[in-house]
Structure formats: C-alpha cells, structure tokens
Amino acid sequence: MSSPTPDRRTAGKPMTVPLVRARKRRDGAEPLVMVTAYDEPSARIADAAGVDMVLVGDSVANNVLGYEDTLQVTIDDMARHTAAVARARTRCLVVGDMPWMSYHLSVEEAVRNAATLVRAGAGAVKLEGGRARLPVIEAIIRAEIPVMGHLGLTPQSVLAMGGYRVQGRSADAAQALKDAAKALAVAGCFALVLEGVPDVVAAAVTEAVDVPTIGIGAGPACDGQVLVFHDLLGLGARQPPKFARQYANLGVLATEAIAAYAADVRRGTFPNDDESYHASSDLQSALSLEDDEIESPA
C-alpha cells in the first residue's frame, strides 16, 4: 500500500467552492478527493487524511441507519448529520445531500430545505437529476447556495430505474446524459457527480463541461473521485459494489477488539489494578470500620 497523503490541514487554505470549481484536470490540476461522512468522528478522520470534500450523503440511510435504500431519510435527518459533521470543523468543503422529496414538490420548498442544510453547517448542497431539476437548481443558486449536481445512476430513482443499474449504456442515453451535464453546468452547478456510467461516457462528459466531475463507478477520467466511508474501510454489512476499493477491513478489527474485551471481562482480567481508581488508606480503614459497626450486635 502506498504511503498516506500528507495532512492537508497543515498545507494550503480551507477548500471552498471556487477552489473546487477550478480543479479541472485538463488544466493540470490534481484530482479531487471526496468521501462520505455522517458524523463528527468520520469527518475528523477524513479531514486528517487530507480529503478535499466530505459529502454528508443520504447514503447515511443504508450505511448507518439500517435502511435498504436512501428513500427513508428526511431533511431533518440530513440536517442532524450535517451538523454533526460540521462540528469537526474540517478544512474540507462540507456538501450536504438533499434527500428524496426535499426538492421535488416546489421550488420554494427546495430553497428552504437547501437553506436548512446550510444553517446546519454545509458549504454547498447536492441534488440528483438532470434537466427536470434545472428550475430548482437555478433557484437555489439564486439564493446564493452552491449546488453540486448528480447524474447517471441516481439512487433516489431506484424505483423508477428498477434497481441500481449502470446508466448511459446506449448511444442515445449517453448523449442525453452529456446534454444534461452541459445544462447543469450552464445553470451554475460548481461540480457534477457521475455515478454508475461507463468509463467512456464519463470521459466524454468530463471533457464536455467546464466544471469538475466527481466519479463513483465512472472510471478514472473524471476530475475527482468519491467513495463511501464504510465501503473503503470495510465497515459495511453488505458486499461493497464493484467500483469500491476496500483499503482496510476495520469491521473485522473492531469485532476482534470487542470480542477480546468481552473475554477479559468474563475472565475477570478487566479492569486490572492500573485501570482502577484507588482510595487513600484512611478511606479504606473508615469503610472497614463502618462494616464492623453494622455487623456488631445491638
């Protein structure tokens, strides 16, 4: 395994939306690194590792809260987890995910919900969908809230798509995705997530737009990559998807550690003398004297 990236907290400025927008690889920029985070500890770990952005994803639903899909979380859930991530006070840009039905009913409600995530600590919001979302995206941007788009396999559309299926496999579908990406970039999105699309399609989209693309299951040609915290650390209950590289298996290590603790408790070897607080000899004597008085006959 290669050596870890130096801690970015000691080098450079905090990541901002303009700095992200400027990171097109064709301009010689270093690829962007994004990882999901759902609470203060995971955000703190990601920041110390030197990532550029943390995404408070609606994937908290199936990675933390035990749901089968992302359709169960609400804007209140996302605000709570965004606030927890923001308490880590990272140099990373915090991007809050807008959950299903938080931007589908009206433009006004979408802007209000985006503001809820910003007030919770997000520096930008992300939402799924193509041309149909342009009025919402434009309104949120007019409210001075930066928006990251999300195209391709959009998990909030799992019912309409009939499952988690790779998108853009036909020439027509690939062209439609490319056109949607251009429209989102023109509308003002500062970056686009491309999920679950063939690598050549992601490469074509990346070349066609002037804002960075962030790939997840979209090949190496994107301007950056994002992975789920639990997938790359081996903390998930499910088999990681094809596109996720597992860099550690912390789930196994955690299970072994807790099993060792349980065994020590049952053997009576935890806590030991060094792990216990001790009283003065005077207090020990006083407690012994009290016991003698209780046991003495009246």
C-alpha positions in Angstrom: 0.0 0.0 0.0 1.3 3.5 -0.9 2.1 5.9 1.9 -0.7 8.2 3.1 -1.1 11.6 1.7 0.3 14.4 4.0 -2.2 16.0 6.2 -3.7 18.9 4.2 -4.7 20.7 7.4 -1.1 21.9 7.6 -0.8 23.0 4.0 -3.0 25.3 2.0 -6.2 27.1 2.5 -9.6 25.6 3.5 -11.4 24.1 0.5 -14.0 26.4 -1.0 -16.5 26.2 -3.8 -14.3 28.4 -6.1 -11.3 26.3 -5.4 -13.2 23.1 -6.3 -14.6 24.7 -9.4 -11.1 25.5 -10.6 -9.9 21.8 -10.3 -10.3 20.6 -13.9 -7.6 18.0 -14.6 -7.2 19.2 -18.2 -5.9 22.4 -16.7 -3.2 20.4 -14.9 -5.0 20.3 -11.5 -4.6 17.5 -9.1 -7.7 15.2 -8.9 -10.3 16.0 -6.3 -10.8 13.6 -3.4 -14.2 13.3 -1.8 -15.5 10.8 0.8 -18.8 10.5 2.6 -19.0 11.3 6.3 -22.0 11.1 8.6 -20.8 12.2 12.0 -18.1 14.1 13.8 -15.6 11.2 14.1 -15.8 10.2 10.4 -15.4 13.8 9.3 -12.4 14.3 11.6 -10.8 11.2 10.2 -11.4 12.2 6.6 -10.1 15.7 7.2 -6.9 14.3 8.9 -6.4 12.0 5.9 -6.3 15.1 3.6 -9.5 14.7 1.5 -10.8 17.8 -0.3 -14.6 17.4 0.4 -16.8 15.4 2.7 -20.3 14.5 1.4 -22.9 14.1 4.1 -24.7 11.7 1.8 -28.3 10.4 2.0 -26.5 7.1 1.9 -26.5 7.5 5.7 -29.8 5.7 5.3 -28.3 2.3 4.4 -24.8 2.7 5.8 -25.7 4.0 9.3 -29.4 3.8 9.9 -30.0 0.3 8.6 -32.5 1.1 5.8 -32.5 -0.8 2.5 -32.3 2.3 0.3 -31.9 6.1 0.6 -35.6 6.9 0.3 -36.2 6.8 4.0 -34.2 9.8 5.3 -35.8 13.3 5.6 -34.4 16.8 5.5 -34.4 16.7 9.4 -32.2 13.6 9.3 -29.8 15.2 6.9 -29.6 18.4 8.8 -28.8 16.5 12.0 -26.0 14.5 10.4 -24.7 17.6 8.5 -24.5 19.5 11.8 -22.6 16.6 13.4 -20.1 16.6 10.5 -19.7 20.4 10.7 -18.8 20.2 14.4 -15.5 18.5 13.3 -14.5 22.0 11.9 -12.7 20.5 8.9 -10.8 22.3 6.2 -12.7 20.1 3.8 -15.7 21.5 2.0 -18.8 20.0 3.6 -21.5 19.1 1.0 -25.0 18.3 2.3 -27.1 15.9 0.3 -30.7 16.9 -0.3 -32.8 13.7 0.3 -35.7 12.4 -1.7 -38.8 14.6 -1.7 -36.9 17.6 -0.3 -36.7 19.3 -3.7 -39.5 17.6 -5.7 -42.7 19.4 -4.6 -41.9 23.1 -5.2 -39.1 25.5 -5.9 -39.8 27.4 -2.7 -39.6 24.3 -0.6 -36.4 23.2 -2.3 -34.7 26.5 -1.5 -36.0 26.4 2.1 -34.6 22.8 2.5 -31.3 23.8 1.0 -31.0 26.7 3.5 -31.7 24.2 6.3 -28.6 22.2 5.3 -26.5 25.4 5.1 -27.7 26.5 8.5 -26.7 23.1 9.8 -23.1 23.7 8.5 -23.0 22.7 4.8 -20.9 24.8 2.5 -22.9 23.5 -0.5 -25.7 21.1 -1.3 -26.0 18.2 -3.8 -29.1 17.0 -5.5 -29.9 14.3 -8.1 -31.4 14.6 -11.6 -31.0 16.2 -15.0 -32.9 18.8 -16.9 -36.1 18.3 -14.9 -34.2 19.8 -11.9 -33.0 23.0 -13.7 -35.6 25.3 -12.2 -34.8 24.1 -8.7 -31.0 24.3 -9.2 -31.3 27.8 -10.6 -33.5 29.0 -7.7 -31.1 27.5 -5.1 -28.1 29.2 -6.8 -30.0 32.5 -6.9 -30.4 32.1 -3.1 -26.5 32.1 -3.0 -26.3 28.4 -2.1 -23.8 26.5 -4.2 -25.1 23.3 -5.9 -23.4 20.1 -6.9 -25.3 18.1 -9.5 -25.6 14.3 -9.7 -26.2 12.4 -12.9 -26.1 8.8 -14.1 -27.2 6.2 -11.5 -29.2 8.3 -9.1 -30.1 6.2 -6.1 -33.3 8.2 -5.3 -34.6 7.0 -8.6 -34.1 3.3 -7.7 -37.8 2.5 -8.1 -38.1 4.2 -11.5 -34.9 2.6 -12.7 -35.9 -0.9 -11.5 -32.8 -1.2 -9.3 -29.3 0.1 -9.2 -28.3 -0.2 -12.8 -25.5 1.3 -14.8 -26.8 4.2 -16.9 -25.8 5.6 -20.3 -25.1 2.3 -22.0 -26.7 3.2 -25.3 -25.6 6.0 -27.6 -28.8 7.9 -27.1 -28.7 7.5 -23.3 -25.0 8.6 -23.3 -25.8 11.7 -25.4 -28.7 12.6 -23.2 -26.5 12.3 -20.1 -23.9 14.5 -21.8 -26.5 17.1 -22.7 -27.9 17.1 -19.2 -24.4 17.6 -17.8 -23.9 20.6 -20.0 -27.3 22.1 -19.0 -26.5 21.7 -15.3 -23.1 23.3 -15.7 -24.6 26.3 -17.6 -27.3 26.5 -14.8 -24.4 27.1 -12.3 -23.6 23.8 -10.7 -20.0 24.1 -9.5 -19.3 20.3 -9.9 -21.1 17.1 -11.0 -21.1 13.7 -9.5 -21.2 11.0 -12.2 -22.3 7.6 -10.8 -22.6 4.2 -12.4 -21.8 5.1 -16.0 -19.4 3.5 -18.5 -15.9 5.0 -18.3 -16.0 6.3 -21.9 -19.3 8.1 -21.2 -17.8 9.7 -18.1 -14.7 10.7 -20.0 -16.9 12.4 -22.7 -19.0 14.2 -20.1 -15.8 15.4 -18.3 -14.4 16.8 -21.5 -17.7 18.5 -22.4 -18.2 20.5 -19.3 -16.0 23.3 -17.7 -16.8 22.2 -14.1 -15.2 19.2 -12.3 -16.8 15.8 -12.5 -16.6 13.5 -9.4 -16.8 9.9 -10.3 -18.2 6.9 -8.4 -18.3 3.9 -10.6 -17.5 6.1 -13.6 -13.9 5.2 -14.4 -10.6 7.1 -14.0 -11.1 10.0 -16.4 -13.2 12.2 -14.0 -11.8 15.2 -12.3 -12.1 13.5 -8.9 -13.5 10.5 -7.1 -15.8 9.8 -4.2 -16.3 6.7 -2.2 -18.5 5.8 0.8 -16.6 5.9 4.1 -18.0 2.4 5.1 -17.1 0.8 1.8 -13.5 1.9 1.7 -12.9 1.0 5.4 -14.7 -2.3 5.4 -17.4 -1.2 7.9 -20.5 -2.1 5.9 -22.8 -5.0 6.4 -23.1 -5.6 2.6 -20.6 -6.6 0.0 -19.1 -3.4 -1.4 -20.0 -2.6 -5.0 -17.7 -3.4 -7.9 -16.4 0.2 -8.1 -15.4 0.4 -4.4 -11.9 -0.4 -3.4 -11.6 -1.6 0.2 -8.5 -0.1 1.8 -8.9 -1.7 5.2 -11.2 -4.1 7.0 -12.0 -2.2 10.2 -15.2 -4.2 10.7 -13.1 -7.3 11.4 -10.7 -5.5 13.6 -13.5 -3.9 15.6 -15.2 -7.2 16.1 -12.0 -8.9 17.3 -11.3 -6.0 19.7 -14.8 -6.1 21.3 -14.6 -10.0 21.5 -11.2 -9.6 23.3 -12.8 -7.1 25.7 -15.7 -9.4 26.4 -13.4 -12.3 27.1 -11.3 -10.3 29.6 -14.5 -9.2 31.4 -15.6 -12.8 31.7 -12.2 -14.0 32.9 -12.1 -11.2 35.5 -8.9 -9.7 34.0 -10.6 -6.4 33.1 -10.3 -3.9 34.7 -6.9 -4.5 36.3 -5.2 -2.6 39.0 -3.9 0.1 36.7 -7.3 0.7 35.2 -9.0 1.2 38.6 -9.1 4.3 40.8 -7.7 3.9 44.3 -8.6 5.5 47.6 -6.4 6.5 50.5 -5.7 4.1 53.3 -7.7 6.3 55.6 -10.8 5.9 53.5 -10.3 2.1 53.3 -10.0 2.0 57.1 -13.1 4.1 57.5 -15.1 1.8 55.3 -13.8 -1.3 57.1 -14.8 0.3 60.5 -18.3 1.1 59.2 -18.7 -2.6 58.2 -17.7 -3.7 61.7 -20.2 -1.4 63.3 -23.0 -2.7 61.1 -22.1 -6.3 62.0 -21.9 -5.7 65.7 -24.8 -6.8 67.9 -27.1 -4.0 69.3 
